[in-house]
């Protein structure tokens, strides 16, 4: 016998549902050309923020964001992640200086040299942009989230890490925060930073996500993006759409 | 740094043009009111402010080609004075195909 006020142990946050309403209703038909809904609009307007205010993000915001993150889908539900949060300004600055130091070491390579196997974008950043001038690694963000990858994950744990990161950035976006993925954070592995942060096997530091309040409001407008070619098979025919 | 792609590059389609093609932004000076926001947030630092007082305008810094077409300048401009006109174009082995034209979100 349970009545409506009974709180089931461990399920306090769960709303008591009327068994009739629990049955899934068919979603309403959305006519062609309808305006974007809230979630679509959030995804369309979200930009990578590379300029932050100094103001720190409240602690509970970050906890909320991580909470959304841990409900991300993963291959075989293996959840191959662990989070690391750095909110210490001095530590972030020290990490930044280390990565910039790595850049300086590469500055001796002549401008425009093709480094085999290296993508043109990091190559250009590393060899052509003067280190310390203009380039910011963590963009002055007050909080860093490192989603650490458990290398024992099923299949490709890197993909699961991308999905958890998408949850994180969109949750942050909904709270009015700006985020940016920082792949250069990987070069921290060439130092004693993994040790200092307590990152060891099987966990790997491969990406960082900066979180903070953005300068201006770049996430309030739509922008132009490339319309990638899509191949479409239907009714025995193949066509391309853009 | 995609060193794992080293072997795969032999099979990737190639192009004659080997140099790096950065993104391009265009500024409509008639609309720009020199609010400097776009130049402040530009991560590549390719936008600069010229002129003084009411004649302040933003322009693309000559000789700078680090633009990655992130379109933050376009998004932050309330007057629609800045627009990204084309995206990245990586040359050589990295040339990307079938990218299509630039377009704002199209509700279908």
Interface residues (C-beta under 8 A of the other chain):
Chain A: X32 X33 X34 X35 X36 X44 X45 X47 X48 X49 X50 X51 X112 X114 X116 X117 X118 X119 X120 X121 X122 X124 X125 X128 X129 X134 X136 X139 X214 X215 X216 X217 X218 X219 X220 X221 X222 X223 X224 X225 X226 X227 X228 X229 X242
Chain B: X1 X2 X3 X5 X6 X9 X18 X19 X20 X37 X40 X41 X43 X44 X45 X66 X68 X70 X71 X72 X74 X75 X76 X77 X78 X83 X84 X87 X88 X90 X91 X92 X94 X98 X99 X100 X101 X102 X103 X104 X105 X107 X108
